[in-house]
Amino acid sequence: MAAEKGKIRVGVVFGGRSAEYEVSLKSAKAVIAALDPAKYDVALLGISQEGRWMLLGERGTVPVEPAQLMEAATSSPHVTIVGDPTSTGLAKIEDSATGMTVGGVASFNGAIDVVFPVLHGPYGEDGTLQGLLEMANLPYVGPGVLASAAGMDKAVQKEIFRSAGIPVIDYYLLKRRDWEATTTNEVERMALLAKIEAKAPYPCFVKPVNMGSSVGVGRAVNREALIIALDDAARFDRKIIIERGVRPRELEVAVLGNDEPEASVVGELAHQAVFYDYTAKYIDSQGMSFYIPAQIPEELSARIRSLAVKAYLALDCAGMTRVDFFLDQDSNELYLNEVNTIPGFTSLSMYPKLWEASGLSYPQLVDRLIGLALERHADKNRNQIKAD
């Protein structure tokens, strides 16, 4: 179905091959509900956990439940976005006696004006999808390939921030293969653990490098707990980062824009959990409190907002990013913890809450994001692709 005359057809992509699949479905529900039906037609594009792309229909007059759509998606059209800028967006994949073949788009109007990825984690937030959309010359919401890839890699982003003069917490980077290689050599394992402890003394935090929503994150207070946390993090990524623990106040800023980004008010997240893990974020929010704006001195708030914009520009972000800081309660030192280039958009998520407190409602926010995507795409298409 093509967009109605005068409307923009938005392809909202959700699900995906990531441990953050469930979070994506919750975020997508809120995003779809916020898109003004008078301005936008919405194509619902679900990606299964196996990586199958499906066109789940168009948004109608009833609330969209992405989780239910995915459960009932066995007969939904199998589609894809091809890296061919002369196509109209979506191509249908059809079953045949010879296997799966990409059907011509002539009989399938899959035109998309702009893509709104609501994918968290690998294969959606890490630059892979963004690369495909760049090849297809399709506008999309959020940062580009470079910023997405660097923003997903907790080690790479820290090095970029250090180079930009932005303070980050000390850490040790470990490859899964190097950790697993010590399984049969106790001497090497003890030596490696000693190196980690020297760089990131207890309590320390162990994280998969390319994962979000606190999936696979563990807190270690001794060597036994460190071994368990390393084994768990290794399930999710080939790289593991171990960070020196601090007793932080968790402060977050939402950044919005392209070449002249703006920072929201600073928010603070307080919780009763030992740390802000997946359960506290998305399952059991009891004991979790949001303070928007954060109760901090104006001078500190201004510094945090300035550093957030500096980090955004250092990564060459576009559209949106949430920037998370730690304020060490013992030393009063401020550290940039990490960035999230496709932040959560659920009812509990800080990114839309921060902009609402800054005077931008949820519907206004998604409208602005689409406008920024179209603006950036138009600017990029000014680039000359042929030598004189």
ROBADO-833576 format. One line per 4 residues: number of its first residue (from 1); their letters; for each residue x negated, y, z of C-alpha. Coordinates in nm, 3 decimals, always signed. Example, Ala and Ser with C-alpha at 12.3 -4.5 7.8 and 13.67 -1.06 7.14 Angstrom:
BEGIN
1) as) -1.230/-0.450/+0.780  -1.367/-0.106/+0.714
This chain:
BEGIN
1) maae) +0.000/+0.000/+0.000  -0.134/+0.343/-0.088  -0.106/+0.643/+0.138  +0.207/+0.853/+0.115
5) kgki) +0.159/+1.173/-0.080  -0.026/+1.427/+0.131  -0.125/+1.175/+0.397  -0.470/+1.041/+0.479
9) rvgv) -0.496/+0.661/+0.483  -0.708/+0.552/+0.778  -0.849/+0.201/+0.802  -0.876/+0.121/+1.174
13) vfgg) -1.120/-0.169/+1.217  -1.115/-0.368/+1.540  -1.214/-0.703/+1.691  -1.548/-0.823/+1.563
17) rsae) -1.830/-1.069/+1.622  -1.923/-0.944/+1.966  -1.882/-1.029/+2.332  -1.698/-0.696/+2.350
21) yevs) -1.416/-0.826/+2.126  -1.145/-0.786/+2.393  -1.254/-0.431/+2.473  -1.228/-0.343/+2.105
25) lksa) -0.866/-0.459/+2.090  -0.775/-0.242/+2.390  -0.951/+0.062/+2.245  -0.787/+0.013/+1.905
29) kavi) -0.439/+0.005/+2.057  -0.489/+0.352/+2.201  -0.651/+0.496/+1.888  -0.374/+0.370/+1.658
33) aald) -0.105/+0.511/+1.887  -0.275/+0.852/+1.885  -0.292/+0.893/+1.506  -0.020/+1.137/+1.401
37) paky) +0.225/+0.946/+1.173  +0.313/+1.272/+0.997  -0.049/+1.311/+0.888  -0.189/+0.958/+0.867
41) dval) -0.101/+0.621/+0.722  -0.283/+0.346/+0.908  -0.411/+0.018/+0.766  -0.481/-0.236/+1.041
45) lgis) -0.806/-0.425/+0.977  -0.886/-0.702/+1.222  -1.214/-0.891/+1.233  -1.201/-1.230/+1.404
49) qegr) -1.472/-1.345/+1.641  -1.597/-1.566/+1.358  -1.629/-1.259/+1.133  -1.322/-1.301/+0.910
53) wmll) -1.177/-0.970/+0.790  -0.797/-0.958/+0.773  -0.548/-0.696/+0.665  -0.291/-0.712/+0.944
57) gerg) -0.047/-0.474/+0.780  +0.036/-0.109/+0.815  +0.137/+0.077/+1.127  +0.514/+0.087/+1.147
61) tvpv) +0.751/+0.251/+1.393  +0.683/+0.013/+1.685  +0.371/+0.021/+1.903  +0.084/-0.181/+1.760
65) epaq) -0.054/-0.462/+1.977  -0.390/-0.560/+1.822  -0.434/-0.861/+2.049  -0.100/-1.008/+1.940
69) lmea) -0.172/-0.933/+1.575  -0.501/-1.118/+1.595  -0.341/-1.421/+1.759  -0.082/-1.442/+1.480
73) atss) -0.322/-1.362/+1.196  -0.362/-1.708/+1.043  -0.173/-1.616/+0.725  -0.289/-1.254/+0.695
77) phvt) -0.461/-1.151/+0.370  -0.834/-1.209/+0.378  -1.006/-0.886/+0.271  -1.345/-0.725/+0.263
81) ivgd) -1.517/-0.394/+0.195  -1.764/-0.431/-0.088  -2.074/-0.220/-0.121  -1.958/-0.082/-0.455
85) ptst) -1.876/+0.289/-0.454  -1.669/+0.253/-0.772  -1.414/+0.028/-0.596  -1.109/+0.161/-0.411
89) glak) -1.205/+0.046/-0.064  -1.065/-0.294/+0.031  -1.095/-0.597/-0.193  -0.884/-0.906/-0.145
93) ieds) -1.051/-1.244/-0.106  -0.845/-1.523/-0.256  -0.856/-1.900/-0.209  -0.928/-2.101/-0.519
97) atgm) -1.032/-2.454/-0.606  -1.389/-2.333/-0.626  -1.388/-2.165/-0.286  -1.349/-1.809/-0.163
101) tvgg) -1.375/-1.549/-0.438  -1.335/-1.177/-0.429  -1.019/-1.087/-0.618  -1.005/-0.780/-0.838
105) vasf) -0.863/-0.473/-0.673  -0.639/-0.393/-0.972  -0.357/-0.603/-0.829  -0.429/-0.508/-0.469
109) ngai) -0.419/-0.143/-0.377  -0.663/-0.138/-0.089  -0.750/+0.230/-0.113  -0.889/+0.372/+0.212
113) dvvf) -0.960/+0.742/+0.262  -1.157/+0.707/+0.585  -1.258/+0.422/+0.816  -1.221/+0.447/+1.194
117) pvlh) -1.440/+0.173/+1.345  -1.324/+0.073/+1.692  -1.588/-0.195/+1.730  -1.814/-0.227/+2.032
121) gpyg) -2.147/-0.406/+2.035  -2.327/-0.599/+1.759  -2.188/-0.609/+1.403  -1.991/-0.290/+1.449
125) edgt) -2.166/-0.035/+1.668  -2.524/-0.123/+1.574  -2.552/+0.022/+1.223  -2.458/-0.293/+1.031
129) lqgl) -2.103/-0.185/+0.951  -2.220/+0.171/+0.897  -2.466/+0.046/+0.634  -2.189/-0.133/+0.449
133) lema) -1.971/+0.179/+0.455  -2.260/+0.390/+0.327  -2.310/+0.148/+0.036  -1.937/+0.169/-0.040
137) nlpy) -1.950/+0.551/-0.011  -1.660/+0.549/+0.234  -1.623/+0.819/+0.500  -1.624/+0.679/+0.854
141) vgpg) -1.590/+0.804/+1.209  -1.898/+0.810/+1.428  -2.276/+0.816/+1.390  -2.460/+0.684/+1.086
145) vlas) -2.693/+0.389/+1.038  -3.000/+0.526/+1.214  -2.823/+0.668/+1.519  -2.602/+0.362/+1.553
149) aagm) -2.894/+0.119/+1.539  -3.112/+0.320/+1.775  -2.822/+0.394/+2.005  -2.746/+0.022/+2.037
153) dkav) -3.108/-0.068/+2.115  -3.170/+0.032/+2.477  -3.548/+0.015/+2.436  -3.574/+0.209/+2.110
157) qkei) -3.350/+0.490/+2.232  -3.558/+0.529/+2.549  -3.874/+0.576/+2.345  -3.700/+0.836/+2.127
161) frsa) -3.577/+1.020/+2.435  -3.922/+1.014/+2.595  -4.068/+1.162/+2.278  -3.806/+1.438/+2.298
165) gipv) -3.900/+1.515/+2.659  -3.584/+1.363/+2.809  -3.644/+1.171/+3.136  -3.566/+0.796/+3.138
169) idyy) -3.608/+0.525/+3.401  -3.917/+0.302/+3.393  -3.857/-0.033/+3.228  -4.015/-0.356/+3.107
173) llkr) -3.925/-0.497/+2.765  -3.922/-0.874/+2.724  -3.850/-1.095/+2.424  -3.633/-1.400/+2.479
177) rdwe) -3.888/-1.626/+2.307  -4.160/-1.512/+2.548  -3.937/-1.578/+2.848  -3.828/-1.919/+2.723
181) attt) -4.189/-2.009/+2.641  -4.267/-2.010/+3.015  -4.008/-2.279/+3.087  -4.268/-2.554/+3.086
185) neve) -4.557/-2.352/+3.228  -4.505/-2.244/+3.588  -4.832/-2.048/+3.604  -4.739/-1.837/+3.301
189) rmal) -4.387/-1.785/+3.434  -4.511/-1.659/+3.771  -4.759/-1.426/+3.598  -4.486/-1.284/+3.374
193) laki) -4.251/-1.232/+3.668  -4.528/-1.049/+3.854  -4.572/-0.812/+3.557  -4.200/-0.741/+3.554
197) eaka) -4.191/-0.678/+3.929  -4.480/-0.432/+3.903  -4.298/-0.226/+3.639  -3.944/-0.264/+3.777
201) pypc) -3.955/-0.340/+4.151  -3.648/-0.473/+4.331  -3.369/-0.404/+4.311  -3.387/-0.401/+3.933
205) fvkp) -3.135/-0.433/+3.653  -3.161/-0.686/+3.371  -2.979/-0.615/+3.043  -2.951/-0.753/+2.692
209) vnmg) -3.102/-0.478/+2.478  -2.832/-0.479/+2.208  -2.509/-0.510/+2.404  -2.264/-0.278/+2.574
213) ssvg) -1.978/-0.276/+2.827  -2.220/-0.424/+3.084  -2.195/-0.767/+2.917  -2.484/-0.985/+3.034
217) vgra) -2.608/-0.725/+3.283  -2.738/-0.847/+3.617  -2.881/-0.696/+3.933  -3.178/-0.872/+4.091
221) vnre) -3.288/-0.820/+4.451  -3.551/-1.097/+4.456  -3.738/-1.330/+4.224  -3.475/-1.603/+4.232
225) alii) -3.203/-1.356/+4.128  -3.435/-1.214/+3.860  -3.477/-1.557/+3.699  -3.100/-1.611/+3.695
229) aldd) -3.041/-1.263/+3.546  -3.304/-1.316/+3.275  -3.149/-1.647/+3.174  -2.806/-1.483/+3.155
233) aarf) -2.922/-1.181/+2.953  -3.104/-1.413/+2.711  -2.769/-1.564/+2.614  -2.668/-1.238/+2.446
237) drki) -2.978/-1.098/+2.276  -3.332/-1.176/+2.164  -3.461/-0.875/+2.358  -3.417/-0.812/+2.730
241) iier) -3.482/-0.491/+2.920  -3.556/-0.482/+3.294  -3.512/-0.140/+3.454  -3.630/-0.009/+3.786
245) gvrp) -3.331/+0.022/+4.013  -3.216/+0.352/+4.157  -2.930/+0.443/+4.388  -2.748/+0.662/+4.140
249) rele) -2.458/+0.893/+4.104  -2.326/+0.802/+3.759  -2.261/+1.112/+3.549  -2.127/+1.106/+3.194
253) vavl) -2.082/+1.357/+2.912  -1.885/+1.325/+2.588  -2.046/+1.487/+2.285  -1.848/+1.575/+1.973
257) gnde) -1.957/+1.724/+1.640  -2.200/+1.693/+1.352  -2.487/+1.939/+1.316  -2.357/+2.172/+1.588
261) peas) -2.231/+1.932/+1.858  -2.045/+2.032/+2.170  -2.061/+1.873/+2.513  -1.758/+1.816/+2.733
265) vvge) -1.742/+1.883/+3.103  -1.949/+1.643/+3.312  -1.763/+1.356/+3.472  -1.861/+1.129/+3.756
269) lahq) -1.774/+0.765/+3.796  -1.761/+0.624/+4.147  -1.685/+0.262/+4.230  -1.708/+0.013/+4.512
273) avfy) -1.878/-0.255/+4.302  -2.251/-0.312/+4.350  -2.282/-0.179/+3.998  -2.040/-0.080/+3.722
277) dyta) -2.003/-0.419/+3.557  -1.764/-0.551/+3.291  -1.499/-0.646/+3.548  -1.498/-0.302/+3.707
281) kyid) -1.476/-0.135/+3.365  -1.198/-0.331/+3.200  -1.033/-0.586/+3.430  -1.013/-0.473/+3.792
285) sqgm) -1.030/-0.097/+3.826  -0.935/-0.101/+4.194  -1.186/+0.098/+4.393  -1.295/+0.293/+4.086
289) sfyi) -1.256/+0.670/+4.082  -1.312/+0.934/+3.817  -1.411/+1.285/+3.914  -1.358/+1.517/+3.620
293) paqi) -1.523/+1.756/+3.641  -1.795/+1.610/+3.859  -1.850/+1.781/+4.191  -2.203/+1.899/+4.120
297) peel) -2.370/+2.243/+4.112  -2.308/+2.443/+3.795  -2.683/+2.461/+3.727  -2.705/+2.079/+3.725
301) sari) -2.394/+2.051/+3.510  -2.542/+2.291/+3.254  -2.869/+2.095/+3.247  -2.687/+1.764/+3.194
305) rsla) -2.477/+1.906/+2.911  -2.786/+2.055/+2.748  -2.977/+1.725/+2.771  -2.677/+1.538/+2.630
309) vkay) -2.675/+1.757/+2.320  -3.055/+1.728/+2.293  -3.029/+1.347/+2.303  -2.748/+1.355/+2.046
313) lald) -2.959/+1.555/+1.805  -3.272/+1.348/+1.874  -3.086/+1.037/+1.753  -2.925/+1.228/+1.465
317) cagm) -2.578/+1.136/+1.589  -2.258/+1.248/+1.418  -1.894/+1.252/+1.514  -1.908/+1.122/+1.869
321) trvd) -2.129/+0.973/+2.138  -2.102/+0.935/+2.514  -2.422/+1.013/+2.705  -2.469/+0.856/+3.048
325) ffld) -2.697/+0.989/+3.321  -2.818/+0.868/+3.660  -2.881/+1.114/+3.942  -3.102/+0.931/+4.193
329) qdsn) -2.956/+0.995/+4.537  -3.291/+0.931/+4.705  -3.522/+1.144/+4.490  -3.261/+1.376/+4.331
333) elyl) -3.426/+1.303/+3.994  -3.207/+1.303/+3.684  -3.243/+1.031/+3.419  -3.071/+0.965/+3.090
337) nevn) -2.947/+0.607/+3.124  -2.811/+0.532/+2.775  -2.587/+0.649/+2.494  -2.278/+0.483/+2.348
341) tipg) -2.218/+0.572/+1.984  -1.872/+0.409/+1.976  -1.759/+0.466/+2.334  -1.457/+0.296/+2.484
345) ftsl) -1.119/+0.443/+2.395  -0.903/+0.246/+2.640  -0.674/+0.408/+2.896  -0.959/+0.382/+3.149
349) smyp) -1.233/+0.511/+2.920  -1.434/+0.820/+3.009  -1.487/+0.960/+2.659  -1.123/+1.063/+2.592
353) klwe) -1.073/+1.157/+2.959  -1.367/+1.396/+2.947  -1.235/+1.571/+2.637  -0.885/+1.591/+2.781
357) asgl) -1.035/+1.770/+3.082  -1.218/+1.998/+2.838  -0.894/+2.100/+2.666  -0.873/+1.845/+2.383
361) sypq) -0.588/+1.594/+2.404  -0.628/+1.233/+2.287  -0.435/+1.292/+1.957  -0.635/+1.611/+1.897
365) lvdr) -0.955/+1.420/+1.961  -0.891/+1.145/+1.704  -0.777/+1.410/+1.457  -1.102/+1.602/+1.511
369) ligl) -1.308/+1.284/+1.470  -1.150/+1.208/+1.134  -1.210/+1.566/+1.023  -1.577/+1.538/+1.124
373) aler) -1.610/+1.211/+0.930  -1.472/+1.371/+0.613  -1.690/+1.679/+0.663  -2.009/+1.476/+0.702
377) hadk) -1.922/+1.256/+0.406  -1.866/+1.559/+0.183  -2.198/+1.708/+0.294  -2.385/+1.383/+0.223
381) nrnq) -2.229/+1.358/-0.124  -2.398/+1.687/-0.209  -2.729/+1.495/-0.213  -2.875/+1.457/-0.557
385) ikad) -2.925/+1.089/-0.643  -3.114/+1.132/-0.971  -3.456/+1.286/-1.017  -3.481/+1.589/-1.241
